[in-house]
Amino acid sequence: MKRPYERIIRSVVNQSARSAPVLLLVVHSTESNNMPGITDLSNLGDWFDTPAAQCSAHVGVDAEGHSAQYVPDSRKSWACARFNSSSMNVEMIGRASQKFWPDKQLRKTAKYYAYWGKKFSIPVRKAKVNPTSGAILRSGIIRHSELGDAGGNHNDPGPSFPMKRLLLLTRYYRIRG
């Protein structure tokens, strides 16, 4: 399976060595508005490249389906507290409060999860974790909000995020290659 195409490839400072096998594919939202073109992805990379921010993600995906790589797959991004070493992370440009997620954005994100799922032998299913202890009960795909205190106690990508649609698209791309 081929890695999805990225419009921007950079290696930000906010990353470190991975110390655990990848078991989770985590969905995030940036809590920012989408801007036409790749300006939002470039700005996100600038934020991840700021040491004081203390955060990053492997990939960002905007509403038009453009993507950027910020942290290599072999390294740990700083996206979800105790789950950083065992996760791959996509920041989708958008807000947890939004009601609609663009199809191009969902499709591009699903392509990453299909690619990483195959690469790291992670099944396409909802993951389960203990949000207090940080124990991973079942590998798969999970919202950042479902990681609870152990994941940094965030609410993204929000209650209206179409997780079933993302899982269906990920299955489709995993089978299709």
C-alpha positions in Angstrom: 0.0 0.0 0.0 1.3 3.4 -1.0 1.7 6.3 1.5 -0.7 9.2 0.8 0.8 12.2 -1.0 1.8 15.1 1.2 2.0 18.7 -0.1 4.4 19.6 2.7 7.0 17.5 4.3 9.0 18.8 7.2 10.4 17.5 10.4 9.4 19.6 13.4 11.4 20.0 16.6 8.5 18.7 18.9 9.1 15.0 18.5 11.1 12.3 20.2 12.1 8.6 20.0 9.3 6.1 20.1 9.5 3.6 23.0 6.5 1.4 22.3 4.8 -0.4 19.4 2.1 1.5 17.5 -1.3 0.3 18.5 -3.6 3.4 18.2 -4.5 5.7 15.3 -5.8 8.9 16.9 -8.2 11.5 15.4 -7.6 15.1 16.4 -9.0 18.5 15.4 -6.8 21.6 15.4 -9.5 23.9 16.9 -8.8 26.4 14.1 -10.7 27.3 10.9 -9.8 25.9 7.5 -8.1 28.4 5.1 -8.2 27.8 1.4 -4.9 26.4 0.0 -2.2 25.0 2.3 -1.6 28.1 4.5 -3.3 26.4 7.4 -1.0 23.3 7.1 2.0 25.5 6.9 0.9 27.5 10.0 0.3 24.2 11.8 3.8 23.1 11.0 5.2 26.4 12.3 3.3 25.9 15.6 4.6 22.3 15.9 8.1 23.7 15.2 7.9 26.0 18.2 9.5 24.4 21.3 7.2 26.3 23.7 4.1 24.7 22.1 5.2 21.2 23.3 2.9 19.5 20.7 2.9 18.0 17.3 1.3 15.3 15.1 2.5 13.0 12.4 0.2 14.5 9.8 -2.2 17.4 9.2 -5.1 17.2 6.8 -7.2 20.2 5.7 -10.8 20.5 4.3 -9.6 20.3 0.7 -7.8 17.0 1.3 -4.3 18.5 1.3 -1.9 17.0 3.8 1.4 17.7 5.5 3.9 15.4 7.3 5.5 16.9 10.4 6.9 13.9 12.3 8.3 10.7 10.6 6.4 7.5 11.2 9.3 6.0 13.1 9.3 8.9 15.7 6.9 9.9 18.5 4.7 13.0 18.0 3.5 14.9 21.0 -0.3 14.7 20.6 -1.9 12.7 23.3 0.0 12.5 26.6 0.5 8.9 27.8 -0.4 7.5 24.4 2.2 9.4 22.4 4.6 6.4 22.0 1.9 4.0 21.0 0.0 6.2 18.5 0.0 7.7 15.1 -1.8 11.1 15.0 -3.7 13.1 12.4 -4.7 16.7 13.1 -7.7 17.6 11.0 -8.0 21.3 10.4 -11.3 22.1 12.1 -13.2 22.5 15.3 -14.7 20.0 17.8 -17.9 22.2 17.7 -18.4 21.9 13.9 -21.3 19.7 12.6 -19.9 18.9 9.2 -16.6 17.4 8.1 -15.7 17.6 4.4 -15.6 14.4 2.5 -12.1 15.2 0.9 -10.7 15.6 4.5 -12.3 12.4 5.7 -11.0 10.4 2.7 -7.5 11.7 3.0 -7.5 10.9 6.8 -8.8 7.4 6.0 -6.0 6.8 3.5 -3.5 7.5 6.3 -5.2 5.1 8.7 -5.5 2.4 6.0 -1.8 2.9 5.2 -0.7 2.9 8.9 -3.0 0.1 9.8 -1.4 -2.1 7.2 2.1 -0.9 8.1 1.7 -1.5 11.9 -0.8 -4.4 11.7 -3.6 -2.4 13.3 -7.1 -3.6 12.6 -9.7 -1.2 11.2 -12.0 -1.0 14.2 -12.7 1.3 17.2 -10.0 1.1 19.7 -10.6 0.8 23.4 -8.5 2.3 26.2 -8.7 2.8 29.9 -8.9 6.6 30.0 -7.6 6.8 33.6 -4.7 4.3 33.6 -3.8 4.7 30.0 -4.0 0.9 29.3 -4.7 0.0 25.7 -7.5 -2.6 25.8 -7.9 -3.0 22.0 -5.9 -1.5 19.1 -7.6 0.5 16.4 -8.8 4.0 15.6 -10.0 6.3 18.4 -11.0 10.0 18.9 -8.6 12.0 21.1 -11.5 12.8 23.5 -11.9 9.0 24.2 -8.4 8.9 25.7 -9.6 10.8 28.8 -7.2 12.0 31.4 -4.4 9.7 30.2 -4.7 11.4 26.7 -4.6 14.9 28.1 -8.3 15.4 28.7 -9.2 16.9 25.3 -12.7 17.1 23.6 -11.6 16.9 20.0 -12.6 16.0 17.3 -16.1 16.6 18.9 -19.4 14.8 19.2 -20.5 15.4 15.6 -17.3 13.8 14.2 -18.4 11.0 11.7 -16.4 8.1 13.2 -18.5 5.5 11.5 -17.9 7.1 8.1 -14.2 7.3 8.8 -14.0 3.6 9.7 -16.0 2.7 6.5 -13.6 4.8 4.4 -10.6 3.3 6.1 -11.8 -0.2 5.4 -12.4 0.7 1.8 -8.9 2.0 1.3 -7.3 -0.8 3.2 -9.0 -3.3 0.9 -8.5 -1.3 -2.2 -4.8 -0.7 -1.5 
